[in-house]
Amino acid sequence: MAIKNPIPVFRSFDEQMAKKFYVEFLGLKVDWEHRFEEDFPLYMQVSRDDLILHLSEHHGDATPGSSLRVEVKDIDAYREELTGKVYKYANPGIQDQPWGTRDMMLTDPFGNKLIFYSDLDQRT
């Protein structure tokens, strides 16, 4: 038996807002989309490198306001990438934490928090 990495499910409410945040801003790609029928809620997978997320418009699939920690090899480079984009709802900053990480917290349009982090000793 092998247990693999989990795939978090975040609640979303608007396809365009989700794509603007996750694809255009964070740089993830849409792997696939599913609807049972036209005009039904969207369930989709987005990814970048080893990060895989499911975003669901289905009531009951997830709770808005969830949090996720995502390790990034170079948090400073990722922050620079994000601040170079036009996205008026976020101004990412990095905080050194007393437990030894550098954290960059972003909140998606639906209240979910993504905390990107690197170890302090990986500072460039």
KASUL-V408955 format. One record per backbone hydrogen bond with DSSP energy under -0.5 kcal/mol. NH is the residue of the N-H (numbers start at 1). CO is the residue of the C=O. E is the energy in kcal/mol with one decimal. If there is no record, write none. Layout:
nh=(NH/NH)
co=(CO/CO)
e=(E/E)
This chain:
nh=(4/8/8/10/10/12/18/19/20/21/22/23/24/25/26/27/28/29/31/31/32/34/40/43/44/45/46/47/48/51/52/53/54/55/56/57/61/64/66/68/70/72/78/79/80/81/82/83/84/85/87/90/95/97/100/102/103/103/104/106/108/111/113/114/115/115/116/116/117/118/120/122/123)
co=(2/6/52/8/54/56/14/15/16/17/18/19/19/20/21/23/22/47/29/45/45/43/37/34/55/32/53/29/51/48/50/46/8/44/10/42/58/62/63/113/115/117/74/75/76/77/78/79/80/82/85/87/103/101/97/118/95/101/116/114/112/108/66/106/68/113/104/114/70/102/100/119/120)
e=(-0.5/-0.6/-0.6/-0.5/-3.0/-3.0/-2.5/-2.5/-2.4/-2.1/-2.9/-1.6/-2.2/-1.5/-2.6/-0.7/-2.6/-2.8/-0.6/-2.8/-1.1/-2.4/-1.9/-2.0/-2.5/-2.3/-2.5/-2.0/-2.1/-2.5/-0.5/-2.8/-2.6/-2.8/-2.5/-2.7/-1.8/-0.5/-0.8/-1.7/-2.7/-3.3/-2.0/-2.4/-2.3/-2.2/-2.4/-2.9/-1.1/-1.8/-1.0/-1.2/-2.7/-3.6/-1.9/-3.2/-2.9/-0.6/-3.0/-2.7/-3.0/-1.9/-3.3/-3.2/-3.3/-0.5/-2.6/-0.8/-2.3/-1.6/-2.7/-2.1/-1.6)
